[in-house]
Amino acid sequence: MKNAIFLYNPISGEAQTVGQLDRIAMYYQRAGYVLTLFRITRDRGLSSLSALIAELAPDHLLAAGGDGTINRLVNYLKHKNIVIPIAILPMGTANDFAHLIGMPDNLPDACRAILNGKIRYLDMGRVNNRYFINVLSCGLFTEVSQKTPTALKNTFGKLAYYFSSLSELPSFRKMNIEVTADEIAFKGSCLLLLVFNGRTAGNLKLAKHSSVEDGLLDVLIIRGENIVENIKNVFHFLVKKKDAAYPSDIVYFQTRRLHIENDQPTTDIDGEKGPDFPLDIECLPASLPIIVPQEPEE
């Protein structure tokens, strides 16, 4: 029989994983797998995972959780120089990366998509000595996912992010950033900077031209000369003009690498606390083995 290791965060998303363990094991057993459980939380990390991988030599790792859970797993594997395919069950709050690769939210469909799926080597981002699968951000709302209590996210889901983000507005001050890349040089005030490997943040499609197979990162800088006017225009664009060109309030470009200087320290990568400035960011093409659903036959 084949082997797979199932990594799950019992409190991720709506804390639904624990109640689904038996069903997941059933789908895998029917497909000829022995499934070994590996429980991860913020208190119990991944320190013993490499020994388990060496012992079992699994075909792949099955990870249940959101972008933050996958981020921690990917960083662990990269720093341990372990290359192994990852399958994702979208059981977090937003699940941006899982949705990008076409994973269904429905558990039976997701399991079937994985067990009948194929391995693709996708791009990922590296910032200083950290890795990200979906997005790096700094500025307005950057700390929302980090500060929003797990219980609140589990109860209210995406709505929790909205209410938590509103509390940042009264105390927010715009950043002074300097961005250097081959394609552009930007120096000025900024409300929010986003560097996408993926396409969405909180299921908002912000990097609409992004692909995880083009070897490029998509960068969005939301200007901060007039905070109220900039936020109003960007909100109008996101809600009313999703298919239009980016407004002048957003500086957009694609690049392989960039350097960022900033007068504020906080960054976020995939919902986890990111590294301090200055930042050296690059795209690592075709470096992340992910199991994705088979494309339907025409």
BALOBA-1460 file (C-alpha; in Angstrom, 3 decimals):
// residues 298
<rec num="1" residu="m" x="0.000" y="0.000" z="0.000"/>
<rec num="2" residu="k" x="1.047" y="3.606" z="-0.570"/>
<rec num="3" residu="n" x="1.809" y="6.004" z="2.283"/>
<rec num="4" residu="a" x="0.706" y="9.566" z="2.950"/>
<rec num="5" residu="i" x="1.147" y="11.778" z="6.002"/>
<rec num="6" residu="f" x="-1.880" y="13.857" z="6.980"/>
<rec num="7" residu="l" x="-0.976" y="17.139" z="8.687"/>
<rec num="8" residu="y" x="-3.915" y="18.907" z="10.255"/>
<rec num="9" residu="n" x="-4.469" y="21.943" z="12.436"/>
<rec num="10" residu="p" x="-7.414" y="21.134" z="14.741"/>
<rec num="11" residu="i" x="-8.415" y="24.785" z="15.173"/>
<rec num="12" residu="s" x="-7.858" y="26.073" z="11.641"/>
<rec num="13" residu="g" x="-10.766" y="27.674" z="9.783"/>
<rec num="14" residu="e" x="-14.029" y="26.632" z="11.367"/>
<rec num="15" residu="a" x="-12.316" y="23.867" z="13.377"/>
<rec num="16" residu="q" x="-13.947" y="21.343" z="11.055"/>
<rec num="17" residu="t" x="-10.976" y="19.051" z="10.421"/>
<rec num="18" residu="v" x="-11.265" y="16.892" z="13.546"/>
<rec num="19" residu="g" x="-14.846" y="15.947" z="12.758"/>
<rec num="20" residu="q" x="-13.817" y="14.863" z="9.259"/>
<rec num="21" residu="l" x="-10.814" y="12.677" z="10.140"/>
<rec num="22" residu="d" x="-12.654" y="9.393" z="9.674"/>
<rec num="23" residu="r" x="-14.076" y="10.387" z="6.277"/>
<rec num="24" residu="i" x="-10.669" y="11.528" z="5.029"/>
<rec num="25" residu="a" x="-9.074" y="8.266" z="6.220"/>
<rec num="26" residu="m" x="-11.850" y="6.327" z="4.482"/>
<rec num="27" residu="y" x="-11.268" y="8.027" z="1.120"/>
<rec num="28" residu="y" x="-7.523" y="7.407" z="1.360"/>
<rec num="29" residu="q" x="-7.899" y="3.785" z="2.467"/>
<rec num="30" residu="r" x="-10.245" y="3.094" z="-0.434"/>
<rec num="31" residu="a" x="-7.564" y="4.494" z="-2.741"/>
<rec num="32" residu="g" x="-4.954" y="2.104" z="-1.340"/>
<rec num="33" residu="y" x="-3.188" y="4.437" z="1.090"/>
<rec num="34" residu="v" x="-2.035" y="4.063" z="4.671"/>
<rec num="35" residu="l" x="-2.656" y="7.499" z="6.186"/>
<rec num="36" residu="t" x="-0.494" y="8.582" z="9.150"/>
<rec num="37" residu="l" x="-1.791" y="11.486" z="11.250"/>
<rec num="38" residu="f" x="0.440" y="14.401" z="12.269"/>
<rec num="39" residu="r" x="-1.205" y="17.058" z="14.450"/>
<rec num="40" residu="i" x="0.158" y="20.609" z="14.258"/>
<rec num="41" residu="t" x="-0.676" y="23.699" z="16.304"/>
<rec num="42" residu="r" x="1.192" y="26.868" z="17.188"/>
<rec num="43" residu="d" x="2.413" y="25.125" z="20.355"/>
<rec num="44" residu="r" x="3.324" y="21.851" z="18.668"/>
<rec num="45" residu="g" x="5.216" y="22.560" z="15.492"/>
<rec num="46" residu="l" x="6.771" y="20.479" z="12.765"/>
<rec num="47" residu="s" x="10.093" y="19.616" z="14.417"/>
<rec num="48" residu="s" x="9.656" y="15.835" z="14.211"/>
<rec num="49" residu="l" x="8.144" y="15.756" z="10.722"/>
<rec num="50" residu="s" x="11.455" y="15.234" z="8.894"/>
<rec num="51" residu="a" x="12.139" y="12.038" z="10.870"/>
<rec num="52" residu="l" x="8.664" y="10.724" z="10.065"/>
<rec num="53" residu="i" x="9.136" y="11.494" z="6.362"/>
<rec num="54" residu="a" x="12.482" y="9.665" z="6.386"/>
<rec num="55" residu="e" x="10.892" y="6.661" z="8.111"/>
<rec num="56" residu="l" x="7.761" y="6.330" z="5.979"/>
<rec num="57" residu="a" x="8.936" y="7.731" z="2.603"/>
<rec num="58" residu="p" x="5.369" y="8.925" z="1.847"/>
<rec num="59" residu="d" x="4.076" y="9.562" z="-1.654"/>
<rec num="60" residu="h" x="2.850" y="12.976" z="-0.552"/>
<rec num="61" residu="l" x="1.877" y="15.151" z="2.385"/>
<rec num="62" residu="l" x="-1.808" y="15.940" z="2.838"/>
<rec num="63" residu="a" x="-2.270" y="19.251" z="4.643"/>
<rec num="64" residu="a" x="-5.605" y="20.521" z="5.987"/>
<rec num="65" residu="g" x="-5.805" y="24.213" z="6.811"/>
<rec num="66" residu="g" x="-5.545" y="27.658" z="5.324"/>
<rec num="67" residu="d" x="-2.714" y="29.602" z="3.722"/>
<rec num="68" residu="g" x="-0.959" y="30.102" z="7.071"/>
<rec num="69" residu="t" x="-0.806" y="26.346" z="7.725"/>
<rec num="70" residu="i" x="0.567" y="25.697" z="4.230"/>
<rec num="71" residu="n" x="3.046" y="28.545" z="4.653"/>
<rec num="72" residu="r" x="4.487" y="27.023" z="7.832"/>
<rec num="73" residu="l" x="4.737" y="23.615" z="6.162"/>
<rec num="74" residu="v" x="6.437" y="24.961" z="3.036"/>
<rec num="75" residu="n" x="8.956" y="26.975" z="5.068"/>
<rec num="76" residu="y" x="9.786" y="23.909" z="7.160"/>
<rec num="77" residu="l" x="10.321" y="21.714" z="4.096"/>
<rec num="78" residu="k" x="12.421" y="24.305" z="2.255"/>
<rec num="79" residu="h" x="14.699" y="24.910" z="5.244"/>
<rec num="80" residu="k" x="15.101" y="21.136" z="5.686"/>
<rec num="81" residu="n" x="15.793" y="20.698" z="1.936"/>
<rec num="82" residu="i" x="12.922" y="18.217" z="1.675"/>
<rec num="83" residu="v" x="11.214" y="17.995" z="-1.705"/>
<rec num="84" residu="i" x="7.889" y="16.176" z="-1.541"/>
<rec num="85" residu="p" x="4.496" y="16.809" z="-3.172"/>
<rec num="86" residu="i" x="1.889" y="18.615" z="-1.054"/>
<rec num="87" residu="a" x="-1.869" y="18.122" z="-1.345"/>
<rec num="88" residu="i" x="-4.120" y="20.766" z="0.204"/>
<rec num="89" residu="l" x="-7.527" y="20.305" z="1.807"/>
<rec num="90" residu="p" x="-8.975" y="23.849" z="2.009"/>
<rec num="91" residu="m" x="-10.042" y="24.042" z="5.651"/>
<rec num="92" residu="g" x="-8.853" y="27.514" z="6.609"/>
<rec num="93" residu="t" x="-10.800" y="30.773" z="6.631"/>
<rec num="94" residu="a" x="-9.994" y="32.158" z="3.176"/>
<rec num="95" residu="n" x="-8.036" y="29.319" z="1.454"/>
<rec num="96" residu="d" x="-6.760" y="31.631" z="-1.285"/>
<rec num="97" residu="f" x="-4.001" y="29.359" z="-2.565"/>
<rec num="98" residu="a" x="-6.143" y="26.205" z="-2.489"/>
<rec num="99" residu="h" x="-8.817" y="27.968" z="-4.528"/>
<rec num="100" residu="l" x="-6.190" y="29.241" z="-6.966"/>
<rec num="101" residu="i" x="-5.113" y="25.692" z="-7.833"/>
<rec num="102" residu="g" x="-8.739" y="24.621" z="-8.239"/>
<rec num="103" residu="m" x="-9.332" y="22.670" z="-5.027"/>
<rec num="104" residu="p" x="-13.067" y="22.270" z="-4.221"/>
<rec num="105" residu="d" x="-14.342" y="23.295" z="-0.782"/>
<rec num="106" residu="n" x="-16.538" y="20.211" z="-0.580"/>
<rec num="107" residu="l" x="-14.592" y="17.486" z="1.271"/>
<rec num="108" residu="p" x="-15.512" y="14.445" z="-0.887"/>
<rec num="109" residu="d" x="-14.787" y="16.422" z="-4.067"/>
<rec num="110" residu="a" x="-11.503" y="17.701" z="-2.642"/>
<rec num="111" residu="c" x="-10.353" y="14.205" z="-1.670"/>
<rec num="112" residu="r" x="-11.252" y="12.856" z="-5.105"/>
<rec num="113" residu="a" x="-9.441" y="15.755" z="-6.765"/>
<rec num="114" residu="i" x="-6.298" y="14.967" z="-4.778"/>
<rec num="115" residu="l" x="-6.378" y="11.190" z="-5.167"/>
<rec num="116" residu="n" x="-6.974" y="11.501" z="-8.908"/>
<rec num="117" residu="g" x="-4.803" y="14.584" z="-9.275"/>
<rec num="118" residu="k" x="-1.399" y="15.260" z="-10.781"/>
<rec num="119" residu="i" x="1.793" y="16.895" z="-9.540"/>
<rec num="120" residu="r" x="2.644" y="20.329" z="-10.907"/>
<rec num="121" residu="y" x="5.690" y="22.376" z="-9.990"/>
<rec num="122" residu="l" x="4.437" y="25.872" z="-9.219"/>
<rec num="123" residu="d" x="6.173" y="29.161" z="-8.504"/>
<rec num="124" residu="m" x="6.645" y="30.462" z="-4.985"/>
<rec num="125" residu="g" x="8.076" y="33.623" z="-3.464"/>
<rec num="126" residu="r" x="11.102" y="34.107" z="-1.238"/>
<rec num="127" residu="v" x="11.597" y="37.154" z="0.968"/>
<rec num="128" residu="n" x="14.936" y="37.362" z="2.767"/>
<rec num="129" residu="n" x="15.129" y="33.841" z="4.234"/>
<rec num="130" residu="r" x="11.390" y="33.123" z="4.274"/>
<rec num="131" residu="y" x="9.045" y="31.664" z="1.672"/>
<rec num="132" residu="f" x="5.462" y="32.474" z="0.702"/>
<rec num="133" residu="i" x="2.936" y="30.748" z="-1.516"/>
<rec num="134" residu="n" x="0.288" y="33.428" z="-1.970"/>
<rec num="135" residu="v" x="1.045" y="36.992" z="-0.907"/>
<rec num="136" residu="l" x="3.364" y="39.251" z="1.047"/>
<rec num="137" residu="s" x="1.891" y="42.481" z="2.358"/>
<rec num="138" residu="c" x="2.773" y="45.517" z="4.418"/>
<rec num="139" residu="g" x="0.735" y="48.538" z="5.463"/>
<rec num="140" residu="l" x="-2.990" y="48.907" z="6.063"/>
<rec num="141" residu="f" x="-4.737" y="45.693" z="7.226"/>
<rec num="142" residu="t" x="-1.401" y="43.814" z="7.228"/>
<rec num="143" residu="e" x="-1.766" y="42.628" z="10.822"/>
<rec num="144" residu="v" x="-5.455" y="41.737" z="10.563"/>
<rec num="145" residu="s" x="-5.065" y="37.990" z="10.055"/>
<rec num="146" residu="q" x="-2.362" y="37.854" z="12.728"/>
<rec num="147" residu="k" x="-4.388" y="39.777" z="15.323"/>
<rec num="148" residu="t" x="-7.851" y="38.360" z="14.634"/>
<rec num="149" residu="p" x="-8.487" y="35.778" z="17.377"/>
<rec num="150" residu="t" x="-8.897" y="32.191" z="16.190"/>
<rec num="151" residu="a" x="-12.222" y="31.879" z="17.987"/>
<rec num="152" residu="l" x="-13.536" y="34.943" z="16.152"/>
<rec num="153" residu="k" x="-12.376" y="33.590" z="12.771"/>
<rec num="154" residu="n" x="-13.906" y="30.194" z="13.517"/>
<rec num="155" residu="t" x="-17.234" y="31.772" z="14.475"/>
<rec num="156" residu="f" x="-17.587" y="34.493" z="11.842"/>
<rec num="157" residu="g" x="-15.210" y="33.339" z="9.093"/>
<rec num="158" residu="k" x="-14.269" y="36.018" z="6.532"/>
<rec num="159" residu="l" x="-16.532" y="38.543" z="8.267"/>
<rec num="160" residu="a" x="-14.121" y="38.515" z="11.221"/>
<rec num="161" residu="y" x="-11.378" y="39.934" z="9.015"/>
<rec num="162" residu="y" x="-13.661" y="42.782" z="7.942"/>
<rec num="163" residu="f" x="-14.563" y="43.833" z="11.485"/>
<rec num="164" residu="s" x="-10.979" y="43.478" z="12.680"/>
<rec num="165" residu="s" x="-9.691" y="45.583" z="9.794"/>
<rec num="166" residu="l" x="-12.001" y="48.485" z="10.645"/>
<rec num="167" residu="s" x="-10.300" y="48.869" z="14.008"/>
<rec num="168" residu="e" x="-6.992" y="49.681" z="12.264"/>
<rec num="169" residu="l" x="-8.270" y="52.738" z="10.401"/>
<rec num="170" residu="p" x="-8.255" y="55.338" z="13.223"/>
<rec num="171" residu="s" x="-4.623" y="54.655" z="14.200"/>
<rec num="172" residu="f" x="-3.197" y="53.955" z="10.763"/>
<rec num="173" residu="r" x="-0.450" y="56.160" z="9.363"/>
<rec num="174" residu="k" x="0.690" y="55.879" z="5.781"/>
<rec num="175" residu="m" x="4.085" y="54.385" z="4.980"/>
<rec num="176" residu="n" x="7.012" y="55.953" z="3.196"/>
<rec num="177" residu="i" x="8.416" y="53.240" z="0.965"/>
<rec num="178" residu="e" x="11.062" y="52.841" z="-1.689"/>
<rec num="179" residu="v" x="10.638" y="50.028" z="-4.196"/>
<rec num="180" residu="t" x="13.383" y="49.096" z="-6.649"/>
<rec num="181" residu="a" x="13.014" y="46.600" z="-9.504"/>
<rec num="182" residu="d" x="14.248" y="46.312" z="-13.082"/>
<rec num="183" residu="e" x="10.821" y="47.406" z="-14.313"/>
<rec num="184" residu="i" x="10.137" y="50.348" z="-11.999"/>
<rec num="185" residu="a" x="11.394" y="52.574" z="-9.203"/>
<rec num="186" residu="f" x="8.832" y="53.952" z="-6.759"/>
<rec num="187" residu="k" x="9.454" y="56.264" z="-3.828"/>
<rec num="188" residu="g" x="6.609" y="57.864" z="-1.921"/>
<rec num="189" residu="s" x="3.705" y="57.430" z="0.451"/>
<rec num="190" residu="c" x="1.733" y="54.210" z="0.417"/>
<rec num="191" residu="l" x="-1.285" y="52.721" z="2.196"/>
<rec num="192" residu="l" x="-0.689" y="49.107" z="1.293"/>
<rec num="193" residu="l" x="1.849" y="47.113" z="-0.673"/>
<rec num="194" residu="l" x="1.077" y="43.603" z="-1.925"/>
<rec num="195" residu="v" x="3.463" y="41.191" z="-3.631"/>
<rec num="196" residu="f" x="1.498" y="38.302" z="-5.121"/>
<rec num="197" residu="n" x="2.581" y="34.861" z="-6.171"/>
<rec num="198" residu="g" x="-1.114" y="33.959" z="-6.106"/>
<rec num="199" residu="r" x="-4.054" y="36.033" z="-7.232"/>
<rec num="200" residu="t" x="-6.383" y="36.766" z="-4.308"/>
<rec num="201" residu="a" x="-6.249" y="37.987" z="-0.717"/>
<rec num="202" residu="g" x="-9.251" y="37.217" z="1.459"/>
<rec num="203" residu="n" x="-10.857" y="35.925" z="-1.763"/>
<rec num="204" residu="l" x="-10.598" y="39.409" z="-3.303"/>
<rec num="205" residu="k" x="-9.128" y="39.079" z="-6.790"/>
<rec num="206" residu="l" x="-6.491" y="41.791" z="-6.624"/>
<rec num="207" residu="a" x="-3.711" y="40.406" z="-8.836"/>
<rec num="208" residu="k" x="-5.975" y="39.590" z="-11.746"/>
<rec num="209" residu="h" x="-3.107" y="38.963" z="-14.212"/>
<rec num="210" residu="s" x="-1.122" y="36.710" z="-11.891"/>
<rec num="211" residu="s" x="-0.138" y="33.123" z="-12.652"/>
<rec num="212" residu="v" x="1.739" y="30.635" z="-10.483"/>
<rec num="213" residu="e" x="3.529" y="29.320" z="-13.567"/>
<rec num="214" residu="d" x="4.902" y="32.458" z="-15.223"/>
<rec num="215" residu="g" x="8.031" y="32.966" z="-13.093"/>
<rec num="216" residu="l" x="6.846" y="36.449" z="-12.079"/>
<rec num="217" residu="l" x="5.507" y="38.200" z="-9.000"/>
<rec num="218" residu="d" x="2.661" y="40.717" z="-9.285"/>
<rec num="219" residu="v" x="3.195" y="43.896" z="-7.261"/>
<rec num="220" residu="l" x="0.455" y="46.337" z="-6.249"/>
<rec num="221" residu="i" x="1.257" y="49.603" z="-4.475"/>
<rec num="222" residu="i" x="-1.784" y="51.528" z="-3.243"/>
<rec num="223" residu="r" x="-0.781" y="55.176" z="-3.116"/>
<rec num="224" residu="g" x="-1.206" y="57.172" z="0.101"/>
<rec num="225" residu="e" x="-1.139" y="60.851" z="-0.827"/>
<rec num="226" residu="n" x="-4.795" y="61.241" z="0.169"/>
<rec num="227" residu="i" x="-5.878" y="58.365" z="2.413"/>
<rec num="228" residu="v" x="-9.648" y="58.886" z="2.224"/>
<rec num="229" residu="e" x="-9.693" y="59.506" z="-1.526"/>
<rec num="230" residu="n" x="-7.304" y="56.641" z="-2.274"/>
<rec num="231" residu="i" x="-9.323" y="54.145" z="-0.211"/>
<rec num="232" residu="k" x="-12.588" y="55.309" z="-1.817"/>
<rec num="233" residu="n" x="-11.229" y="54.928" z="-5.355"/>
<rec num="234" residu="v" x="-9.665" y="51.529" z="-4.701"/>
<rec num="235" residu="f" x="-12.850" y="50.266" z="-3.035"/>
<rec num="236" residu="h" x="-14.897" y="51.483" z="-6.002"/>
<rec num="237" residu="f" x="-12.532" y="49.673" z="-8.356"/>
<rec num="238" residu="l" x="-12.735" y="46.420" z="-6.397"/>
<rec num="239" residu="v" x="-16.519" y="46.460" z="-6.106"/>
<rec num="240" residu="k" x="-17.673" y="48.120" z="-9.329"/>
<rec num="241" residu="k" x="-14.899" y="47.802" z="-11.908"/>
<rec num="242" residu="k" x="-13.319" y="44.401" z="-11.398"/>
<rec num="243" residu="d" x="-12.484" y="43.947" z="-15.093"/>
<rec num="244" residu="a" x="-11.217" y="47.491" z="-15.688"/>
<rec num="245" residu="a" x="-7.587" y="48.611" z="-15.808"/>
<rec num="246" residu="y" x="-5.981" y="49.452" z="-12.471"/>
<rec num="247" residu="p" x="-6.794" y="53.040" z="-11.412"/>
<rec num="248" residu="s" x="-4.070" y="55.651" z="-10.934"/>
<rec num="249" residu="d" x="-4.290" y="55.049" z="-7.182"/>
<rec num="250" residu="i" x="-2.668" y="51.625" z="-7.748"/>
<rec num="251" residu="v" x="0.847" y="51.197" z="-9.116"/>
<rec num="252" residu="y" x="0.973" y="47.738" z="-10.715"/>
<rec num="253" residu="f" x="3.831" y="45.812" z="-12.309"/>
<rec num="254" residu="q" x="5.229" y="42.290" z="-12.702"/>
<rec num="255" residu="t" x="8.798" y="41.380" z="-11.846"/>
<rec num="256" residu="r" x="11.159" y="38.529" z="-11.017"/>
<rec num="257" residu="r" x="12.717" y="40.316" z="-8.050"/>
<rec num="258" residu="l" x="12.485" y="43.560" z="-6.117"/>
<rec num="259" residu="h" x="13.913" y="45.388" z="-3.109"/>
<rec num="260" residu="i" x="11.783" y="47.339" z="-0.613"/>
<rec num="261" residu="e" x="12.773" y="49.895" z="2.025"/>
<rec num="262" residu="n" x="10.114" y="51.067" z="4.491"/>
<rec num="263" residu="d" x="9.842" y="53.200" z="7.636"/>
<rec num="264" residu="q" x="7.435" y="50.736" z="9.321"/>
<rec num="265" residu="p" x="8.501" y="47.265" z="10.468"/>
<rec num="266" residu="t" x="5.483" y="44.979" z="10.098"/>
<rec num="267" residu="t" x="5.047" y="42.555" z="7.217"/>
<rec num="268" residu="d" x="2.762" y="39.593" z="6.621"/>
<rec num="269" residu="i" x="3.300" y="36.484" z="4.501"/>
<rec num="270" residu="d" x="0.264" y="34.255" z="3.906"/>
<rec num="271" residu="g" x="-1.338" y="35.394" z="7.174"/>
<rec num="272" residu="e" x="1.820" y="34.818" z="9.225"/>
<rec num="273" residu="k" x="4.190" y="37.446" z="10.633"/>
<rec num="274" residu="g" x="6.791" y="38.216" z="7.998"/>
<rec num="275" residu="p" x="10.418" y="39.389" z="8.156"/>
<rec num="276" residu="d" x="11.601" y="42.904" z="8.980"/>
<rec num="277" residu="f" x="12.733" y="45.473" z="6.436"/>
<rec num="278" residu="p" x="14.646" y="45.873" z="4.212"/>
<rec num="279" residu="l" x="13.148" y="43.159" z="2.010"/>
<rec num="280" residu="d" x="14.751" y="41.334" z="-0.892"/>
<rec num="281" residu="i" x="12.007" y="39.437" z="-2.715"/>
<rec num="282" residu="e" x="12.230" y="37.059" z="-5.649"/>
<rec num="283" residu="c" x="10.138" y="34.529" z="-7.517"/>
<rec num="284" residu="l" x="11.347" y="30.926" z="-7.447"/>
<rec num="285" residu="p" x="9.938" y="29.406" z="-10.642"/>
<rec num="286" residu="a" x="8.605" y="25.836" z="-10.676"/>
<rec num="287" residu="s" x="9.953" y="25.119" z="-7.192"/>
<rec num="288" residu="l" x="6.846" y="23.981" z="-5.288"/>
<rec num="289" residu="p" x="5.465" y="20.469" z="-6.019"/>
<rec num="290" residu="i" x="1.688" y="20.617" z="-5.498"/>
<rec num="291" residu="i" x="-0.998" y="18.055" z="-6.297"/>
<rec num="292" residu="v" x="-3.677" y="19.760" z="-8.382"/>
<rec num="293" residu="p" x="-6.953" y="18.452" z="-9.842"/>
<rec num="294" residu="q" x="-6.834" y="16.869" z="-13.272"/>
<rec num="295" residu="e" x="-8.180" y="19.171" z="-15.951"/>
<rec num="296" residu="p" x="-11.501" y="17.877" z="-17.339"/>
<rec num="297" residu="e" x="-11.306" y="16.186" z="-20.701"/>
<rec num="298" residu="e" x="-12.701" y="18.195" z="-23.580"/>
